[in-house]
């Protein structure tokens, strides 16, 4: 079975879009790691889950910085299981001037540049290219007025 790509130009455009995006995300993640490696401060953080009602849970993550300020991040979610703390005390590494860009210490210590290169330029880029190609094909199909009319007509005949 031979796969024929109808519009190879759109596939090339999708490839360029996704690999630009994945390259940028790799650069941002690696840059964040390097900043933490050079200027990061290790501290303990606490994580608590406060039930608001039967369905909604408020997740509070906080730590005290070396200059005495307290960083607090609050998130409200529906799924309590996703936010149940394995351990309420966690070790994190953060930057004093950008505490919102913290990493869990375990994630920081297990960081692998090779793993990120494989992920961002392997599965993420390839799968994203095909997803992007599909969306571009849909947009290019609906760009023409005759295709939009034909699609609406086929939906009306579906009933």
N, C-alpha and C positions, 0 to 999 in steps of 0.2 A: 504494500500500500504506500503510495507516494503522496506526500502532503504538498499541495500547491498553495502558495501564498499569493492571494489575489492582488494585494497592493504592497509590494515590498518597500516602497518609499515610506509608508506609514509605519512599517515594522522598524525601519532604520531610525525614524523619528522617535518612536517609542524607546528604542535602545538608547539613543542619545539622552532622552529625558530621564530615563530611570538610572542610567549609570552616572549622569551628572548629579542626580539626587543622592544616590548611594555613595558616591565619592564625597559629596559635601557632608553627609551624615557620618561617614568614617572619619573625615577630617575633624569634625566637631567633637566626636567622642574621643579620639586620640588626643586632641588638643586639651580637652578637659582633664584627661588622665595625666598629661604632662604637667599641667598647672598644679594639679593636686600632688604630683610627685615632687615638684620643686617647692611649693609653698603650703602644702596641706597640713592641717592640724587635726590630730586624732582626739576624739572625745567620746563620751558615752551619751546616748540619746534614749529617751523613753518613748514608748508607743502604747497608747491606750485606746480602747474601743468603748464608746459610751452609747448605749442604745437610746435612740430618740423615741421610737415607738416599736411596734412589733416587726416592722419591715425595714425601717431606716436606722442606720448606725452612723455615728459620728466618729471619725478616726482622727486622733490628735497625735502628732509626732512633734517632739520638742527636744531641744538641747540648749545648754548654756555655752556661750562662746567665751573665749579667753578674756575678752574685754568686759565681761559682765552682762552683756546683752543676752536676751533669750530669743531664740528662733523658734517659732511655732508655725506648723503647717496643719491646717484643718481640712479634712475632706469628708463629705457626706456621701454615703453609698447605700445601696439597697441590699447588696449581698454581704452579710456579716461574715460568712465563711472565708471570704477573700482577705479579710482584715484581722482575723484572729491572730494574735501575736504568738509566735513560737516562743519568743523570749522577750519580756517587756523591756529589758535593758539591751541596747544594741551599741556596738561601736561603729562610729562613722568617721569619715575624713571629709573636711570641708575647707573652704577658703574663707578667710576673715572678711574680705570685702565682697564676696558673693556666697553667703551661706546657703542660698537656695540650690546651689549646684553641688550638693553633697553626694557622696557615694557611700554605700555600706562598705565597711572595712573588708569584709570577706570578698565582696565583688571586686574591690580595688586590688586586693592581693592576688586574686585569681585572674586578673585581666591579662589577655593575650592579644598582642597585635596581630599575630598570624590568624588567630580565630576570628578577629574582626574583619581582616582582609578576606578570609574565606567566606564569611557570612555576607558582608556587604557587596562583594563583587561576585559571589557565587549564587546561592539560592535567592537572596533578596533581589539582586539585579536581574536574574533570569526570569523568575516568576513575576516580578514587577513589570518587566518588559512586556510579557504576554498580557498581563492585566491592563496595562496602559494601552497596548495595541487594540485590545477589545473595546475599551472606552473610546479611543480615537475612531475606530471603525463605526461605532454606533453614532458618534457625533457627525462623521462624514456622511453616513446614510441619511440622517435626519436633516442635513444641511439643505438638501434639495426639496422643494415644495411638493413635487410629484411623489416622492417617497413618503413624505408625511401624510399626504392624502391617502395613498395606498395603505399605509399602516392603519390609519383611523378607519378606513373602509373595511379592512379585514377584522378589526376589533368589533365593528358594528355587525358584521356578518357572523361573528362567533356566537352571538346570543342565539 
